[in-house]
Amino acid sequence: MDSFKEQLVTRKPDNTVFIKRAGIFVAALLIAVLLFLFLNVMSIILIALLFFGAYYLIRNFDVEYEYICTNGDLDIDKITAKSRRKRLISVELKNVSDFGQVKEQNFNKDYSIVNASSGSSEDESYYISYKDSKFGMCYVLITPDEEMLEVIKTYLPRTIRR
């Protein structure tokens, strides 16, 4: 019987995201005013394109991660602006070398880190350590719910289940 579980995790914006969004909006507004002052009526199309571009850039800060666990394979996709999907990483859970909860963990500096967590300090984040063909040794940071955590734990090697 096949095992399948998926979870959608929304990345919570921090203060830097708010500052970047405000900066993009203010820059678009200043450029629009300058275009209108120097080009007058002909600049309306350029101003419309400018605000469309600013809206497009601001929406790129809306990030979600989808965890899909199918028969021991954990796939993590990044969804940007609820419209563009990109596969971040695929992990065979039987090949995981370490798994645990992130609590001010000192990660090995030689490892690559793929952060697919919610970004909130309130949520419990976990790390998965394994060897990837593209990234070498890496940590994957995730924020699974209880059901996803149980599914992941069933496919982990017995030596690292906790």
N, C-alpha and C positions, 0 to 999 in steps of 0.2 A: 504494500500500500504506500502511495506517495504521501509525503509530508510537505505541507505548504503553509507558510505564514508570512504576511506582509504587514508593515507598519509605516506610517507616514509621520515624520518628525519635523516640526517647523522650527527653523533657526530663529531664536529670539534676538531681535536687534539690540545692540548695545549703544552707548552714547556716541561712539564714533560714526555709526551708521546715520544717526540723526543729524550729526554735524555735516557729514558728506551730502546728505539729501538737501539740507538747508543751503549748503554752499553751491550745489548745482542749480537750485532754484534762484538764488540771488544772482549768480553769474548769468543765467539765462535772462533774468529781468533786466540787469544792467546792459547786456548786449542788445536786448530788444529796444531799450530806451535810446541807446546810441544809434542803432539802425534807423529808428523812426526820426530822430533829430536830423540825421545827415542825409537820409534817402527819402524821407517823407512818405508819400503814399505808395511808392513802388516797393517799399520794404515790408508790406503786409504779408506777402507770401513767405519772405525770408523769416519773419517773426513767427509765423505759424509753424514753419519747419523747425525753427529753433526750439519752440516749446514742445513740439512733438519729440525731438531728440532728447530734451531734458526729461520728459516724462518716461521715455524709453530707458534712460540711464538710471533714473530713480527706481523704476520697477526692478532693475537688476539686483537690488539689495534684498528683494524678497526671495529667500532661499528655503527650500524644503529638502529633506532627505528621505528616501524610501528604502527601507530595509526589506529584502525579500529572501527568506530562507526556504530553500527547496531541496529536500533530501540531502542535507548536510552541506549545501553550498550557500553561502551568504553573499548576496549581491547588494551593493549599495549604489543607488542612483542619486544624482544631484538634480533637483528640479528648480530652475530659475524662472521667476516671474510667472509661475504656474503654467508655463507654456513650453519651455525648452528642457529636455531631459538629456543627461549625460551619465554614462556609467562611470562611477568613480573607481570602484574596486570590486573584485570577486575573490572570495576567500573560501577555500575548502576547509571546513572546520576540523576535519581529522588531522590536518597539518599544522594546527595552531600550536605554538610553543609556550604561550602563557596567556592567561585570561584573568582579569580581576577588576575590582572597582577602583576608580581613580579617586585617590584621596591625597592630594598634594604629592603625587607620585613623581619621583625623579626619574625621568625617562633617559635612556641611553642616548647620548648625543649623536652616535653613529647611525641611529635608526631614522628612517623617514617617518613623519607623522601625518596621517590622513585624518583630519578632524571632521567627522560627520555627526557630531553631537548637537544637542539643542543649543549649546552655548550658555545655558543658564546654570548658575551655581546651585539653584534650588533642586534641579533634577539630578538623579543619580546617573553618573556617566561611568561607562566601563571601557576597558581597553582590551584589544586583541593584538597579540604579538605573533607575527609569523613571517616567513620568508616569501617575498613576492618576486616573480620573474622580472618585472620592470623596475621596481623600487628597491629591491634587495630586502634587507631586514626592515620591517616597519611596524609601527603601532597604528591601529585603527581605533579612533575614539568614537563610541556610539552611546546613545541614550535609549536603550530598549525598555519597553513596558514589561510587566511580569510575564505575560504569555510568550513574548518573543524571547525573553531571557531563559525561560524553561526550554523552549525549542532549541535554542543555541546550546544550552548545557547538555542536552541529550546527545548531541553529535560531537562534543569535545572529547579528546582522549581522556581515558580514566585517570591518568596521572595529574591532570590539571583541573578536573571538575571540583568545584567548591560549593 
